[in-house]
Amino acid sequence: MQKVNRRSAVALGLAAASAAIVKPAAAQTTDYKDATPWPGVVVRAYGGETPSIIPGFKTVSMRDIIMQPGSKTMGPPMENAMVCHITEGELQIDQEGKPFTAKKNFVWTCNKNTKEQASNASNAVAIMRITDLMA
């Protein structure tokens, strides 16, 4: 058996601490449902609603709109208020007849009954994350 000196004890302690901190990555959630309401558009709705502390809204939920190049939505009226965020790519948005370009990390809001159409005129997939605010 070898003698343990101060230097080897410190090295052993650091190795043990490092091993304790490193843990395997947890798998990402699979609690979602995909729907394809329009060609080239996938709506990924994540499971569950969470209670809201924002006055006027009882719950919040999240979904992603994944749009392939050349795809577009049909512009139905919004069922509830929401916050929209472009997480990837770029979309052309027409909100109540006012067009704008939503590039990566752009955020905007929609109110209940707002009419909005989104189209992906780029050559890359675009993802719009929506936080639904439900009264």
Secondary structure, 3 states (H helix, E strand, C coil): CCCCCHHHHHHHHHHHHHHHHCCCCCCCCCCEEEEEEECCEEEEEECCCEECCCCCCCEEEEEEEEECCCCECCCCECCCEEEEEEEECEEEEEECCEEEEEECCCEEEECCCCEEEEECCCCCCEEEEEEEEEC
